[in-house]
Amino acid sequence: MPRILYTHCVKCALAVIFSFAGLSASAEMRAGVAKAKISTDEPLVMVNGHTSEGIAHDIYARALTINDGEKRLVFVTYDLNCLDVGTPHLREKLRDELGIDPQYVILLATHNHNAPIQIVPDNFEYGRWLADTMFDLVKEAIANERGPVTLEFGSGNGYFVMSTGNAPTDYEIQVLKVSHENKPLALLFNQGTHPLQASVAKIDPGHPGFAMDLIEERWPGVQAMYADQCGGNQFPGDRNAYRKEMMEARKKGPDNVDHWMEMRARDIAKRLADTTLEIASGRLTKIEGTITSSMERFDLPLADPMSHDEAKKMYAKVQERRGIPDDVGFVAYPDDFRDTNWMRMLLRYYEKGLPFPKTTGDMVCTDDTYLVHNEDKEFLKKYEDSIHDEFPCVYNEVIVAKIGEMPIVAIQGEVCAPIGARIKDAFRRERPLLIFGYMGEHNLYIPTREIVRLDAYQAQTLRIQYASPVGWDPSVEDVTVKGVTRMVRDIIEASE
């Protein structure tokens, strides 16, 4: 099976950029929007581990297309944790049927935990349905394009999130306002944070979904589109206070818990909507010019493995304490023993004599989020139906697009906030820059150096969810920041 056919080198990316750098900045800009419900009554495993017990509030996907007359940039946002299995299918359909290459398609999640998770094999059919639905949504948005439109960018701070992992909090909310005939057509906005959910076991969009509803109520005719910024280590409100209040709510019964959760989510949603509309109504920077885009994959550095003796002793202790069956094998999400997959994978590497990965580029990710080494012929064969030849999931994909003077950065994975902040700060005095995490396929945490040092949850996920036999090298933060900022510089210099 061929490996990693889908890569974008700097030279290829710049060729695309130079092709359109000379276009007139005065070309009429057009834009279109569309929205579709993606809720399902079928009981499916959600991100939080519960099987859904109905729909508390519908969830949606939304599309925004921006067309400069030569190139079209597509944003698709969705009330999901990640698109996962649907990503390669959607990219292929958009390229083959609409002629839109993957670097011009920015797929963004709200990070919703109360929605089906597409890494569970039983949910794959739903995930592929999502791809078809979003493809139709993009076609609808293209059909709805109108012009001329004006694009404006602004930002402000929403002081209702907090950080973990010994990191300063990034409060910034960014807004891209698209207007037609002096009326807002779309508001694409973000903040770096996990969502606050509105129920325990029912489908709901969380506080970002409620915020979008409020914005659309207050500004009739606008399509609100929220997507998460880099917020892998950030959360709404005070987490400690939230946990204490949750415990008190549970004492009053399950119905009270859902009511309390929804009230809390709606409170944060109102604050997010208020701040977003305040930014969108204030002084904004006009964005004019043509569209260019590039896409690359960065191989992120991994740590050395523990010794074979240490690995055997560690697993024996865990097995004795937790009673793991000898024949458990590798188990999927959710499962009581899934967090020990990496230990068995580590021992398997030693027993099979496999080379340990030095970077994420040495491995490919299956649809159900196992990282399989490119030289592991047995597992490549076993998971061949879950590894895509043309669009394989290999970390870490980054899209850097540009409209006029404004770069737009979209990073695959659950990127921790200090990484996004460093990228923004590198250009803050020079030009506006719009940034997102949670792009495309699978939300692997991308941690900071400090989070790796602490071996906090965001650093552990590579092992406990993705079954990597090794953890992160501390330089992962710097490699990500340097790689993305270099991509931004490349696209700026290419168009000057």
PLY file of the C-alpha trace (Angstrom):
ply
format ascii 1.0
element vertex 496
property float x
property float y
property float z
element edge 495
property int vertex1
property int vertex2
end_header
0.00 0.00 0.00
1.50 3.39 -0.94
2.04 5.73 1.97
1.56 9.46 2.36
0.65 10.45 -1.15
-1.11 13.60 0.00
1.55 16.17 0.85
2.10 19.79 -0.12
5.67 20.98 -0.32
6.68 24.61 -0.15
7.52 24.65 -3.85
4.05 23.33 -4.79
2.33 25.74 -2.47
4.25 28.72 -3.80
3.45 27.72 -7.37
-0.22 28.09 -6.54
0.42 31.40 -4.85
2.49 32.91 -7.68
-0.18 31.89 -10.19
-2.64 34.29 -8.63
-0.46 36.91 -6.95
-0.73 39.16 -9.95
-4.49 39.28 -10.10
-6.12 42.66 -9.69
-7.06 43.46 -6.11
-10.03 45.36 -7.51
-11.82 42.20 -8.74
-15.33 41.93 -7.35
-15.48 39.74 -4.25
-18.53 37.52 -3.93
-19.69 35.34 -1.03
-22.36 32.77 -0.31
-23.66 31.01 2.80
-25.70 27.92 3.59
-26.73 26.00 6.71
-27.98 22.43 7.29
-29.15 20.41 10.27
-26.89 17.45 11.11
-28.68 16.08 14.18
-29.58 12.39 14.28
-32.15 10.51 16.37
-30.08 7.34 16.09
-28.37 6.51 19.40
-24.66 6.93 18.72
-21.61 7.23 20.96
-20.86 10.88 21.67
-17.51 12.52 22.39
-18.22 12.47 26.12
-18.56 8.66 26.05
-22.34 8.56 26.51
-24.62 7.01 23.92
-26.95 9.80 22.85
-30.42 9.69 24.40
-32.25 11.96 22.00
-31.79 15.57 20.95
-31.89 18.40 23.45
-31.07 20.96 20.74
-30.26 20.48 17.06
-26.73 20.75 15.74
-25.75 22.25 12.37
-23.12 22.53 9.70
-22.56 25.87 7.97
-20.70 26.88 4.83
-19.22 30.18 3.68
-17.67 30.59 0.24
-15.59 33.62 -0.72
-14.85 34.09 -4.42
-12.44 36.68 -5.83
-13.39 35.92 -9.43
-10.52 33.48 -9.93
-10.25 31.48 -6.73
-12.81 30.34 -4.19
-12.02 29.80 -0.50
-14.45 27.52 1.33
-15.10 27.50 5.08
-17.21 24.69 6.53
-17.94 24.80 10.26
-19.84 22.14 12.18
-21.17 21.52 15.69
-18.90 18.50 16.11
-15.72 17.67 17.95
-14.09 16.85 14.62
-15.14 15.70 11.17
-12.81 12.67 11.34
-13.80 9.87 8.94
-15.75 12.24 6.70
-12.72 14.44 5.94
-11.07 12.50 3.09
-14.44 11.78 1.49
-15.44 15.45 1.52
-12.06 16.59 0.19
-12.21 14.08 -2.65
-15.77 15.04 -3.68
-15.03 18.77 -3.62
-11.90 18.32 -5.70
-13.29 15.83 -8.22
-16.79 17.26 -8.66
-16.33 20.98 -7.99
-12.65 21.47 -8.80
-11.83 22.86 -5.33
-8.46 21.63 -4.10
-8.04 20.68 -0.40
-5.86 23.70 0.44
-8.85 25.91 -0.42
-11.23 24.00 1.88
-10.98 24.96 5.56
-12.93 22.42 7.64
-13.44 23.65 11.20
-15.08 22.23 14.32
-16.75 23.96 17.25
-15.26 21.18 19.44
-18.75 20.09 20.54
-18.63 17.12 22.94
-22.37 16.33 22.82
-22.41 15.07 19.25
-21.53 11.72 17.67
-17.82 11.05 17.53
-16.68 9.78 14.15
-13.76 7.67 15.42
-16.14 4.90 16.54
-16.65 2.31 13.78
-20.40 2.15 14.50
-20.51 5.90 13.70
-18.62 5.71 10.41
-21.82 5.58 8.35
-22.99 8.79 10.01
-19.57 10.33 9.35
-19.76 9.56 5.65
-23.31 10.94 5.55
-21.88 14.13 7.06
-19.40 14.37 4.19
-22.20 14.08 1.61
-24.33 16.61 3.50
-21.49 19.12 3.71
-20.69 18.66 0.04
-24.29 19.59 -0.80
-23.99 22.50 1.62
-20.94 23.88 -0.22
-22.78 23.58 -3.53
-25.69 25.51 -2.02
-23.39 28.24 -0.70
-21.80 28.58 -4.15
-25.24 28.87 -5.73
-26.07 31.57 -3.17
-22.99 33.70 -3.91
-23.67 37.38 -4.33
-21.55 40.45 -4.68
-19.88 42.69 -4.31
-19.19 41.91 -0.66
-16.90 43.64 1.80
-14.71 41.77 4.27
-13.65 43.27 7.60
-11.61 41.88 10.47
-11.63 42.76 14.15
-10.75 41.29 17.52
-11.36 41.80 21.21
-11.22 39.88 24.47
-13.78 37.67 26.16
-12.74 37.42 29.78
-14.76 34.29 30.57
-12.26 31.54 29.81
-9.39 30.12 31.87
-6.25 28.13 31.07
-4.50 25.11 32.55
-0.93 23.84 32.27
0.95 26.79 33.80
0.01 28.97 30.84
-1.33 32.51 30.48
-4.87 32.68 29.18
-5.56 33.76 25.60
-8.88 35.61 25.83
-8.96 36.84 22.24
-12.07 36.58 20.07
-11.52 37.15 16.35
-14.24 38.13 13.90
-14.40 38.13 10.10
-17.44 40.12 8.97
-18.78 39.63 5.46
-21.31 42.22 4.28
-23.43 42.65 1.16
-25.18 45.93 0.36
-24.12 47.25 3.81
-25.86 44.35 5.58
-23.97 41.56 7.39
-24.11 38.33 5.43
-21.81 36.21 7.62
-19.90 36.48 10.88
-17.08 33.95 11.21
-15.75 34.15 14.76
-13.67 32.12 17.19
-12.23 31.81 20.68
-9.75 29.36 22.14
-11.77 27.19 24.54
-13.55 23.92 25.13
-17.34 24.18 24.90
-19.68 24.29 27.86
-22.33 21.65 27.22
-26.05 21.84 27.97
-26.84 18.22 28.87
-25.32 14.98 30.08
-26.45 12.45 27.48
-28.39 14.32 24.80
-27.23 15.96 21.60
-26.73 19.70 21.99
-24.41 22.31 20.42
-22.96 23.66 23.67
-22.37 27.32 24.35
-20.93 28.09 20.86
-24.18 26.88 19.26
-26.30 29.00 21.58
-24.07 32.00 20.85
-24.62 31.57 17.11
-28.39 31.43 17.69
-28.28 34.67 19.68
-26.26 36.47 17.00
-28.67 35.39 14.27
-31.62 36.55 16.37
-30.09 39.98 16.97
-28.81 40.47 13.41
-31.53 39.04 11.13
-30.15 37.83 7.82
-26.63 37.07 9.06
-25.21 33.56 9.23
-23.16 33.16 12.40
-20.28 30.68 12.17
-18.21 29.78 15.21
-15.07 27.66 15.00
-12.58 26.98 17.77
-9.32 28.84 17.90
-6.29 27.16 19.52
-7.76 26.30 22.92
-6.71 22.78 23.86
-5.83 23.83 27.41
-8.58 26.43 27.95
-12.10 26.17 29.37
-15.09 28.46 29.97
-15.43 29.99 33.42
-13.91 28.68 36.63
-13.54 24.90 36.34
-13.24 24.33 40.08
-16.39 26.32 40.81
-18.19 24.54 37.97
-17.36 21.11 39.43
-18.60 22.08 42.88
-21.85 23.46 41.48
-22.27 20.33 39.36
-21.99 18.14 42.47
-24.70 20.18 44.17
-26.91 19.93 41.09
-26.52 16.15 40.99
-27.83 15.87 44.54
-31.15 17.27 43.28
-31.54 14.66 40.54
-30.64 14.09 36.86
-33.32 16.41 35.46
-31.92 19.25 37.55
-28.41 18.54 36.23
-29.43 19.08 32.62
-31.34 22.24 33.52
-28.38 23.61 35.46
-25.93 22.72 32.65
-28.05 24.47 30.04
-28.38 27.63 32.12
-24.62 27.76 32.58
-24.00 27.15 28.87
-26.50 29.86 27.89
-24.86 32.33 30.27
-21.44 31.83 28.64
-23.10 31.89 25.21
-24.62 35.30 25.91
-21.25 36.68 26.95
-19.65 35.27 23.81
-22.41 36.65 21.57
-22.36 40.06 23.28
-18.60 40.40 22.86
-18.64 39.17 19.27
-21.34 41.63 18.24
-19.53 44.44 20.05
-16.39 43.64 18.03
-18.35 43.35 14.78
-20.04 46.71 15.42
-16.81 48.53 16.21
-13.81 49.70 14.26
-12.72 47.00 11.83
-9.92 46.54 9.33
-11.08 46.26 5.73
-9.73 43.21 3.90
-9.27 43.62 0.15
-7.42 41.61 -2.44
-7.16 38.22 -4.03
-7.20 34.73 -2.54
-4.18 32.43 -2.33
-3.65 29.28 -0.28
-1.10 26.63 0.63
-1.11 23.39 2.58
1.72 21.49 4.23
2.29 18.68 6.66
4.73 19.03 9.54
6.39 16.00 11.09
6.29 16.70 14.82
9.09 15.39 17.09
8.60 12.43 19.44
10.46 11.31 22.56
12.65 8.25 22.93
10.92 5.07 24.23
11.33 3.66 27.71
13.45 0.53 27.92
11.98 -2.93 27.29
12.50 -3.92 30.92
10.78 -0.77 32.17
7.89 -1.34 29.76
7.35 -4.93 30.94
7.44 -3.92 34.60
5.05 -1.02 34.02
2.51 -3.16 32.20
2.72 -5.97 34.77
1.87 -3.51 37.54
-1.06 -2.05 35.61
-2.30 -5.53 34.71
-2.16 -6.64 38.34
-4.02 -3.55 39.53
-6.71 -3.44 36.85
-7.15 -7.06 35.82
-6.57 -6.54 32.11
-7.36 -9.75 30.19
-4.33 -11.31 28.52
-6.15 -11.43 25.18
-7.61 -7.91 25.30
-5.69 -6.84 22.18
-6.26 -3.25 21.01
-9.62 -1.83 22.01
-11.63 1.04 20.57
-13.35 4.07 22.06
-14.95 4.04 24.57
-13.51 1.13 26.55
-12.20 0.60 30.07
-8.82 -0.55 28.76
-8.32 1.82 25.84
-5.90 3.96 27.83
-3.55 0.97 28.08
-3.34 0.39 24.31
-0.09 2.32 24.12
1.55 0.01 26.67
0.72 -3.06 24.59
1.82 -1.17 21.47
5.13 -0.32 23.15
5.72 -3.99 24.03
4.70 -5.00 20.50
7.36 -2.74 19.01
10.02 -4.46 21.09
8.69 -7.95 20.41
8.34 -7.38 16.65
11.61 -5.45 16.34
9.84 -2.42 14.85
11.74 0.88 14.62
10.42 3.40 17.10
8.97 6.53 15.49
11.08 9.67 15.68
8.36 11.96 14.35
4.63 11.79 13.72
5.45 11.45 10.01
6.68 7.91 10.72
3.10 6.88 11.48
-0.30 7.07 9.79
-3.60 7.38 11.67
-6.48 4.97 11.17
-10.12 6.07 11.10
-10.45 4.90 14.72
-7.29 6.82 15.74
-4.61 4.17 16.03
-1.20 5.44 14.97
0.41 2.72 12.85
4.09 2.80 11.89
4.79 3.00 8.16
6.99 -0.09 8.47
4.47 -2.13 10.45
3.36 -4.30 7.51
1.10 -6.49 9.66
-0.95 -3.59 11.02
-0.96 -1.69 7.74
-2.61 -4.75 6.23
-4.97 -5.20 9.18
-6.16 -1.57 9.01
-5.93 -1.03 5.25
-9.67 -0.30 4.99
-9.21 2.40 7.64
-6.20 4.16 6.08
-6.75 6.37 3.06
-4.18 6.12 0.28
-4.79 9.50 -1.31
-5.74 11.51 1.78
-4.11 9.71 4.73
-4.26 11.29 8.17
-0.69 12.17 9.08
0.14 14.84 11.64
0.26 17.69 11.35
-1.58 19.32 8.45
-1.65 23.12 8.24
-3.48 25.34 5.78
-2.32 28.94 5.38
-4.59 30.92 3.09
-4.53 34.66 2.46
-7.18 37.16 1.42
-5.50 40.40 0.47
-3.15 41.24 3.33
-4.76 38.89 5.88
-3.33 35.38 6.40
-5.75 32.71 7.60
-4.17 29.85 9.55
-5.93 26.53 10.16
-4.05 23.87 12.13
-5.05 20.23 12.43
-5.49 18.96 15.97
-6.40 20.28 19.38
-3.72 22.94 19.57
-2.94 24.38 23.00
-3.51 28.12 23.36
0.09 29.36 23.85
1.01 27.95 20.43
-1.74 29.93 18.72
-0.87 33.03 20.74
2.79 32.87 19.68
1.79 32.64 16.02
-0.59 35.61 16.35
1.99 37.65 18.24
4.57 37.12 15.49
2.38 39.17 13.11
0.19 41.25 15.43
1.86 44.61 14.76
2.21 43.91 11.07
-1.19 42.76 9.82
-4.43 41.03 10.86
-4.19 37.26 11.13
-7.13 34.88 11.60
-6.26 31.55 13.23
-8.07 28.29 13.96
-7.30 24.88 15.43
-9.42 21.73 15.05
-9.03 21.67 11.27
-9.79 18.56 9.23
-9.27 15.05 10.53
-8.78 13.88 14.15
-8.20 16.11 17.16
-4.83 15.03 18.47
-3.68 17.44 21.18
-0.67 19.52 20.18
0.87 20.45 23.56
3.25 23.12 24.76
6.73 22.47 26.11
5.47 23.02 29.65
2.54 20.65 29.23
4.97 17.99 27.98
7.19 18.63 31.01
4.20 18.20 33.33
3.00 15.18 31.34
-0.46 16.69 31.66
-3.49 15.14 29.97
-2.94 17.07 26.74
0.52 15.48 26.47
-0.70 11.99 27.42
-3.41 11.79 24.74
-0.90 10.90 22.02
-0.31 7.68 23.95
-3.59 6.90 25.69
-5.96 7.69 22.81
-3.80 7.23 19.72
-1.75 4.25 20.99
1.60 5.82 20.17
4.36 3.81 21.87
6.22 7.04 22.70
5.28 10.50 23.89
6.08 14.01 22.70
9.49 15.59 22.56
9.38 18.96 24.39
10.33 20.77 21.18
6.90 20.06 19.64
5.73 23.58 20.55
8.65 25.31 18.85
8.49 23.09 15.76
4.80 23.92 15.31
5.23 27.66 15.85
8.28 27.94 13.60
6.69 25.86 10.85
3.45 27.82 10.78
5.10 31.23 10.98
7.40 30.23 8.12
4.36 29.23 6.04
2.76 32.60 6.75
5.96 34.43 5.75
6.15 32.38 2.56
2.64 33.26 1.47
3.14 36.95 2.31
6.45 37.19 0.44
5.12 35.30 -2.56
2.36 37.84 -3.15
4.44 40.98 -2.66
0 1
1 2
2 3
3 4
4 5
5 6
6 7
7 8
8 9
9 10
10 11
11 12
12 13
13 14
14 15
15 16
16 17
17 18
18 19
19 20
20 21
21 22
22 23
23 24
24 25
25 26
26 27
27 28
28 29
29 30
30 31
31 32
32 33
33 34
34 35
35 36
36 37
37 38
38 39
39 40
40 41
41 42
42 43
43 44
44 45
45 46
46 47
47 48
48 49
49 50
50 51
51 52
52 53
53 54
54 55
55 56
56 57
57 58
58 59
59 60
60 61
61 62
62 63
63 64
64 65
65 66
66 67
67 68
68 69
69 70
70 71
71 72
72 73
73 74
74 75
75 76
76 77
77 78
78 79
79 80
80 81
81 82
82 83
83 84
84 85
85 86
86 87
87 88
88 89
89 90
90 91
91 92
92 93
93 94
94 95
95 96
96 97
97 98
98 99
99 100
100 101
101 102
102 103
103 104
104 105
105 106
106 107
107 108
108 109
109 110
110 111
111 112
112 113
113 114
114 115
115 116
116 117
117 118
118 119
119 120
120 121
121 122
122 123
123 124
124 125
125 126
126 127
127 128
128 129
129 130
130 131
131 132
132 133
133 134
134 135
135 136
136 137
137 138
138 139
139 140
140 141
141 142
142 143
143 144
144 145
145 146
146 147
147 148
148 149
149 150
150 151
151 152
152 153
153 154
154 155
155 156
156 157
157 158
158 159
159 160
160 161
161 162
162 163
163 164
164 165
165 166
166 167
167 168
168 169
169 170
170 171
171 172
172 173
173 174
174 175
175 176
176 177
177 178
178 179
179 180
180 181
181 182
182 183
183 184
184 185
185 186
186 187
187 188
188 189
189 190
190 191
191 192
192 193
193 194
194 195
195 196
196 197
197 198
198 199
199 200
200 201
201 202
202 203
203 204
204 205
205 206
206 207
207 208
208 209
209 210
210 211
211 212
212 213
213 214
214 215
215 216
216 217
217 218
218 219
219 220
220 221
221 222
222 223
223 224
224 225
225 226
226 227
227 228
228 229
229 230
230 231
231 232
232 233
233 234
234 235
235 236
236 237
237 238
238 239
239 240
240 241
241 242
242 243
243 244
244 245
245 246
246 247
247 248
248 249
249 250
250 251
251 252
252 253
253 254
254 255
255 256
256 257
257 258
258 259
259 260
260 261
261 262
262 263
263 264
264 265
265 266
266 267
267 268
268 269
269 270
270 271
271 272
272 273
273 274
274 275
275 276
276 277
277 278
278 279
279 280
280 281
281 282
282 283
283 284
284 285
285 286
286 287
287 288
288 289
289 290
290 291
291 292
292 293
293 294
294 295
295 296
296 297
297 298
298 299
299 300
300 301
301 302
302 303
303 304
304 305
305 306
306 307
307 308
308 309
309 310
310 311
311 312
312 313
313 314
314 315
315 316
316 317
317 318
318 319
319 320
320 321
321 322
322 323
323 324
324 325
325 326
326 327
327 328
328 329
329 330
330 331
331 332
332 333
333 334
334 335
335 336
336 337
337 338
338 339
339 340
340 341
341 342
342 343
343 344
344 345
345 346
346 347
347 348
348 349
349 350
350 351
351 352
352 353
353 354
354 355
355 356
356 357
357 358
358 359
359 360
360 361
361 362
362 363
363 364
364 365
365 366
366 367
367 368
368 369
369 370
370 371
371 372
372 373
373 374
374 375
375 376
376 377
377 378
378 379
379 380
380 381
381 382
382 383
383 384
384 385
385 386
386 387
387 388
388 389
389 390
390 391
391 392
392 393
393 394
394 395
395 396
396 397
397 398
398 399
399 400
400 401
401 402
402 403
403 404
404 405
405 406
406 407
407 408
408 409
409 410
410 411
411 412
412 413
413 414
414 415
415 416
416 417
417 418
418 419
419 420
420 421
421 422
422 423
423 424
424 425
425 426
426 427
427 428
428 429
429 430
430 431
431 432
432 433
433 434
434 435
435 436
436 437
437 438
438 439
439 440
440 441
441 442
442 443
443 444
444 445
445 446
446 447
447 448
448 449
449 450
450 451
451 452
452 453
453 454
454 455
455 456
456 457
457 458
458 459
459 460
460 461
461 462
462 463
463 464
464 465
465 466
466 467
467 468
468 469
469 470
470 471
471 472
472 473
473 474
474 475
475 476
476 477
477 478
478 479
479 480
480 481
481 482
482 483
483 484
484 485
485 486
486 487
487 488
488 489
489 490
490 491
491 492
492 493
493 494
494 495
